[in-house]
Amino acid sequence: MTAPREISAPAQPKVEERKKKLLYLAVCDPDLQVTGATVRMAAFVSHLARFYDVTLVNMTGSGYRVDREIEERSRDQENRLGVTCRVQIKFSQTGYFLFSPTLYRQAHRLLKTSAFDYLLADYGLAAVYGKILTRRHGVPLIYSSMNVEYQKYLEQSKTDLRRGLLAPYIYWAERAACRAAKLVVAISDSDRSEYTKWVSSDKIEVIPQGFDPEVCNPFYPPPPISPPVVLFVGNFRLEHNREAARLIVQQILPEVIRARPDVKFHLVGAEPPENLHGPNVEYTGFVDDVGPYLRRANLVIAPVPFGFGMSTKIVSAMAFGKTVLTSPPGAGAIPRKYRQMVVSPLDRFASRILDLLSTRPPVDTLQFDIISEDFGWPSLMSRLCQRIEQSCGAVAAPRGE
């Protein structure tokens, strides 16, 4: 078994008031942002590190077959998450889907030897560790969820039977963590409604998927209108993104290029399908930064047949001022009030693409202030920190065993 790596961050300037200490526990790798969950996780960690003295314990690598150079490059950015200390556990399928004794022991050791004010368990089966550790050490637990996980597993069981077999375990873990937590962080109002079956609504705070307004904004020169570029972003390891690629190549693209032969389709994401190719289609594979692709796009699409939670790709695209054409499952929990999000059934996608390329500007700035207020990380994380203090701040942290 590979020994965990502990990485100490550069010393921070001293401040008069002691920052409260938060132990952040994750079963994914926030350095390797290949899914919406890891993008959200990185934002949570880096923004909470501005308010708290954060120690991060996480699995590293997360099992994705991305280019090794890309993975190493993501780690070369010196402590970009801003945490005080970090313990990294080598990824394993068993540890991710069931339980990692190594991850548990490292978190237990930290809680035993240091006084932490809060414990945050983020995403999926981090709930198991949060439930056990808060009971053992008495540190107030914050359970943060990307989705209602057991429901996602039930949906995924349609294409992967193993997910269905794990669904009861996920159900138990989520319910136990919600009941043990002082605060439950949901990603949408619909998820809040599901969690109220287990805990009272006043114990839940909704923090949607977000973006950094300093990086993601519509204040840049508009892209050329010829050739028009239609963009899809998604990790193709996930079934709903592979199905979206199939729909684009086999059904949507032929109808579009019959009317507009100059339209280019750019599909950005890790592990692109090898058996889906067509004229005017370009796969990029995994990229470090989707910003240049979003700026160049004339239209962003999300023709996914099913989805969960709140789509990172749609929130980010709207922040860049793009019109996003999405299916109802793709829109998911995002409110339908935004001009830039156009919801259409899949069988009408081709005609709507042609219409929107002709009628919508490639950069739309009209609702950026509203979108930034609703989804910008600075406003979201300020609200989260206030809620943490209200829900957990009155509980004194133990001094270890």
C-alpha positions in Angstrom: 0.0 0.0 0.0 1.4 3.4 -0.9 2.0 5.7 2.1 -0.1 8.8 2.2 1.6 12.1 1.2 1.3 15.0 3.6 2.0 18.4 2.1 2.5 21.5 4.2 1.7 24.8 2.6 3.9 27.9 2.8 3.6 29.8 6.0 0.8 32.3 6.0 1.1 35.8 7.5 0.0 36.0 11.1 -3.2 37.6 11.9 -4.5 38.9 15.2 -7.6 36.7 15.4 -7.1 32.9 15.2 -8.9 31.4 12.2 -11.1 28.5 13.2 -9.9 25.1 12.0 -11.8 23.1 9.5 -11.0 19.5 8.5 -12.2 19.0 4.9 -12.7 15.3 3.9 -13.3 14.3 0.3 -13.3 11.0 -1.7 -12.4 12.9 -4.9 -9.4 14.9 -6.1 -10.1 18.7 -6.3 -6.9 19.2 -8.2 -8.1 17.1 -11.1 -11.3 18.9 -12.2 -12.8 16.4 -14.6 -16.4 16.4 -13.3 -18.8 18.9 -11.9 -18.3 17.5 -8.4 -14.5 18.1 -8.5 -14.9 21.6 -9.9 -17.4 22.4 -7.1 -15.0 20.8 -4.5 -12.0 22.9 -5.6 -14.1 26.0 -5.3 -15.4 25.0 -1.8 -11.9 24.3 -0.6 -10.2 27.4 -1.9 -12.9 29.8 -0.8 -13.4 28.2 2.7 -9.6 28.5 3.1 -10.0 32.3 3.0 -12.2 32.1 6.0 -10.8 29.1 7.9 -7.6 27.3 8.6 -8.3 24.3 6.3 -6.7 20.9 6.4 -7.7 18.8 3.4 -7.8 15.0 3.4 -8.7 13.5 0.0 -8.1 10.7 -2.5 -5.7 11.6 -5.2 -6.1 10.7 -8.9 -9.7 9.6 -8.8 -9.2 6.9 -11.3 -9.6 8.9 -14.5 -7.4 8.0 -17.4 -6.2 11.5 -18.2 -2.9 12.3 -19.7 -0.2 12.0 -17.0 1.4 15.3 -18.0 -2.0 17.1 -17.5 -2.3 15.5 -14.0 1.2 16.4 -13.0 0.7 20.0 -14.4 -2.3 20.4 -12.2 -0.3 19.6 -9.1 2.7 21.9 -10.0 0.6 24.9 -9.1 1.9 25.5 -5.6 -0.9 25.1 -3.1 -3.4 26.7 -5.4 -6.2 25.7 -3.1 -4.8 27.8 -0.2 -5.1 25.1 2.4 -2.8 25.0 5.5 -2.1 21.2 5.3 -3.0 18.4 3.1 -3.0 14.6 3.3 -3.4 12.7 0.1 -4.6 9.1 -0.1 -4.0 7.0 -3.3 -7.2 6.4 -5.1 -8.7 2.9 -5.1 -12.0 1.7 -6.6 -12.8 -0.2 -3.3 -12.0 2.9 -1.2 -14.1 5.1 -3.4 -17.2 2.9 -3.7 -17.1 1.2 -0.3 -14.7 2.3 2.4 -11.0 3.3 2.7 -9.4 2.3 6.0 -6.4 4.5 5.1 -8.5 7.6 4.5 -10.4 7.0 7.7 -7.2 6.5 9.8 -5.6 9.7 8.5 -8.7 11.7 9.3 -9.0 10.0 12.7 -5.3 10.8 13.5 -5.8 14.5 12.7 -8.9 14.8 14.8 -7.2 12.9 17.7 -4.0 15.1 17.7 -5.4 18.5 16.8 -8.4 20.6 17.8 -10.7 21.2 14.9 -13.8 23.4 15.1 -15.6 21.8 12.1 -15.6 18.7 10.0 -16.8 19.0 6.4 -17.5 15.7 4.5 -17.9 16.5 0.8 -19.7 14.3 -1.8 -21.0 10.8 -1.9 -19.5 8.3 0.5 -17.6 11.0 2.4 -20.8 10.8 4.3 -19.7 7.5 5.9 -16.5 9.0 7.3 -18.3 12.1 8.5 -20.9 10.1 10.3 -18.3 7.9 12.1 -15.9 10.7 12.9 -18.4 13.2 14.3 -19.7 10.6 16.6 -16.3 9.5 17.7 -14.7 13.0 18.2 -17.7 15.3 18.7 -16.6 17.8 16.1 -19.7 19.5 14.4 -20.3 17.9 11.0 -21.2 19.7 7.8 -22.3 17.3 5.1 -22.1 18.7 1.6 -23.8 16.9 -1.3 -23.4 17.2 -5.0 -26.7 15.3 -5.6 -29.1 13.1 -3.8 -26.6 10.3 -4.3 -28.8 7.2 -3.9 -31.2 8.6 -6.5 -28.3 9.0 -9.0 -27.2 5.5 -8.3 -30.7 4.1 -9.0 -30.7 6.0 -12.3 -27.3 4.8 -13.3 -28.2 1.3 -12.5 -30.1 1.3 -15.9 -26.7 1.0 -17.6 -24.6 -0.3 -14.7 -26.1 -2.9 -12.5 -23.4 -2.5 -9.8 -24.7 1.0 -9.1 -28.1 -0.5 -8.2 -26.5 -3.0 -5.9 -24.8 -0.1 -4.1 -27.8 2.1 -3.9 -29.1 0.8 -0.4 -25.6 1.4 1.0 -25.6 5.0 -0.4 -29.1 5.6 0.9 -28.0 4.5 4.4 -24.8 6.7 4.3 -26.6 9.8 3.1 -29.4 9.5 5.6 -27.0 8.8 8.5 -24.8 11.8 7.6 -27.7 14.1 7.2 -29.1 13.1 10.6 -25.7 13.4 12.3 -24.8 16.8 10.7 -25.3 20.2 12.2 -25.7 21.5 8.7 -26.5 19.9 5.3 -25.5 21.6 2.1 -27.7 20.8 -0.9 -27.1 21.9 -4.4 -30.8 22.8 -5.3 -34.2 23.4 -3.8 -35.4 20.0 -5.2 -32.5 18.3 -3.3 -33.5 20.2 -0.2 -37.0 18.8 -0.6 -35.6 15.3 -0.7 -33.5 15.8 2.4 -36.4 17.1 4.4 -37.7 13.5 4.4 -34.8 12.8 6.8 -34.1 16.2 8.6 -35.9 19.5 9.1 -35.6 22.1 6.4 -34.0 24.7 8.7 -31.0 22.4 9.0 -30.4 22.6 5.2 -28.6 25.4 3.2 -28.8 25.4 -0.6 -25.6 26.4 -2.3 -25.9 25.9 -6.1 -23.1 25.2 -8.5 -21.1 28.3 -9.0 -18.4 30.1 -11.0 -15.7 32.7 -10.4 -16.9 36.1 -11.9 -13.3 37.2 -12.2 -12.5 34.4 -14.5 -15.9 33.6 -16.1 -17.6 36.7 -17.4 -18.9 38.1 -20.8 -16.4 41.0 -20.9 -14.3 40.0 -23.9 -14.3 40.6 -27.7 -17.0 38.6 -29.4 -16.0 35.6 -31.4 -16.2 35.5 -35.2 -19.5 34.5 -36.6 -18.0 32.4 -39.4 -17.5 29.6 -39.1 -20.1 29.2 -36.4 -19.0 27.0 -33.5 -21.4 24.9 -31.5 -19.8 23.6 -28.3 -20.5 20.7 -26.0 -18.5 20.2 -22.8 -18.6 17.0 -20.7 -16.6 14.1 -19.3 -17.3 11.3 -21.7 -16.6 8.7 -19.1 -20.1 9.5 -17.9 -23.0 7.7 -19.7 -25.2 10.7 -20.2 -22.3 12.6 -21.9 -21.5 9.6 -24.1 -25.2 9.5 -25.1 -25.2 13.2 -25.8 -22.2 12.7 -28.1 -24.1 10.0 -29.9 -27.1 12.2 -30.4 -24.9 15.1 -31.7 -23.0 13.0 -34.2 -25.8 10.7 -35.4 -29.0 12.8 -35.2 -28.4 16.5 -34.6 -25.3 17.2 -36.8 -26.6 15.8 -40.1 -29.7 18.0 -40.0 -27.8 21.1 -39.0 -25.1 20.8 -41.7 -27.7 20.2 -44.4 -28.9 23.7 -43.8 -25.5 25.2 -42.6 -22.6 23.3 -44.0 -20.1 25.7 -42.3 -21.2 24.8 -38.7 -18.5 23.2 -36.6 -19.2 21.1 -33.6 -16.5 21.1 -30.8 -16.8 18.4 -28.2 -14.6 19.1 -25.2 -13.9 16.5 -22.4 -11.9 13.6 -21.1 -12.1 10.2 -22.8 -14.0 11.0 -26.0 -15.7 8.1 -27.7 -13.6 6.4 -30.3 -16.5 5.1 -32.4 -18.4 8.4 -32.9 -17.0 10.6 -35.7 -18.5 12.7 -38.4 -17.9 15.7 -40.7 -17.4 19.0 -38.9 -16.9 17.3 -35.5 -13.8 17.9 -33.4 -13.0 16.2 -30.1 -10.3 17.9 -28.0 -10.0 15.4 -25.1 -9.4 16.7 -21.6 -8.3 20.4 -21.4 -6.9 22.3 -18.4 -9.1 25.4 -19.2 -12.4 25.4 -21.0 -12.5 29.2 -21.0 -11.0 29.7 -24.5 -13.4 27.2 -26.0 -16.4 28.9 -24.4 -15.2 32.3 -25.6 -14.9 31.0 -29.1 -18.3 29.3 -29.2 -21.2 30.9 -30.9 -23.6 28.5 -29.1 -23.4 26.0 -26.3 -25.5 22.9 -26.2 -26.3 20.2 -23.6 -28.5 17.5 -25.3 -28.3 15.1 -22.4 -31.0 12.5 -22.1 -30.8 12.4 -18.3 -28.9 14.4 -15.7 -28.5 15.0 -12.0 -28.2 18.1 -9.7 -27.1 21.3 -11.3 -25.0 21.3 -14.5 -21.6 23.0 -14.2 -21.4 23.3 -18.0 -24.6 25.4 -18.2 -23.8 27.7 -15.2 -20.3 28.3 -16.6 -21.5 28.9 -20.1 -24.1 31.5 -19.0 -21.4 33.2 -17.0 -19.4 33.6 -20.2 -22.4 35.2 -21.8 -23.3 32.2 -24.0 -26.8 31.1 -25.0 -27.2 27.5 -23.9 -29.6 25.1 -25.6 -30.4 22.2 -23.3 -32.8 19.4 -22.8 -35.1 19.4 -19.8 -32.9 16.8 -18.0 -29.8 18.8 -18.8 -31.4 22.0 -17.3 -32.1 19.9 -14.2 -32.4 22.1 -11.1 -31.4 25.4 -12.7 -34.3 27.9 -12.5 -35.9 28.6 -15.9 -35.8 32.3 -15.4 -32.6 33.0 -17.4 -32.8 34.4 -20.9 -29.6 32.6 -21.9 -30.9 29.1 -21.1 -33.2 27.7 -23.8 -34.9 24.4 -23.0 -36.0 22.2 -25.8 -37.0 18.6 -26.4 -34.2 16.6 -28.0 -36.2 16.0 -31.2 -36.2 19.7 -31.9 -32.5 20.4 -31.2 -31.3 20.7 -34.8 -33.9 23.4 -35.7 -33.3 25.3 -32.5 -29.6 25.4 -33.1 -30.1 26.9 -36.5 -32.6 29.4 -35.1 -30.4 30.5 -32.2 -27.3 30.8 -34.4 -29.2 33.3 -36.5 -31.0 35.2 -33.7 -28.9 35.3 -30.6 -25.6 37.2 -30.1 -22.5 35.1 -29.5 -22.0 37.1 -26.2 -25.0 38.2 -24.1 -24.2 40.5 -21.2 -27.8 41.5 -20.2 -28.2 39.1 -17.2 -24.6 38.8 -16.0 -25.3 40.8 -12.8 -28.2 38.5 -11.9 -26.3 35.3 -12.8 -23.3 36.5 -10.8 -25.5 37.2 -7.8 -27.2 33.8 -8.0 -24.2 31.7 -8.9 -21.0 33.6 -8.2 -18.7 31.9 -5.7 -17.9 35.0 -3.6 -21.6 35.6 -2.7 -22.4 31.9 -2.3 -19.4 31.1 -0.1 -19.9 34.2 2.1 -23.5 33.0 2.7 -22.2 29.5 3.4 -19.7 30.7 6.0 -22.3 32.7 7.8 -24.6 29.7 7.9 -21.7 27.5 9.3 -21.2 29.9 12.1 -24.9 30.1 12.8 -25.4 26.3 12.8 -22.1 25.1 14.2 -20.2 28.0 15.7 -21.8 27.7 19.2 -20.5 24.2 19.5 -17.1 24.0 21.2 -14.5 21.8 19.5 -13.0 19.1 21.6 -9.3 19.1 22.3 -8.6 15.6 20.9 -8.5 12.3 22.8 
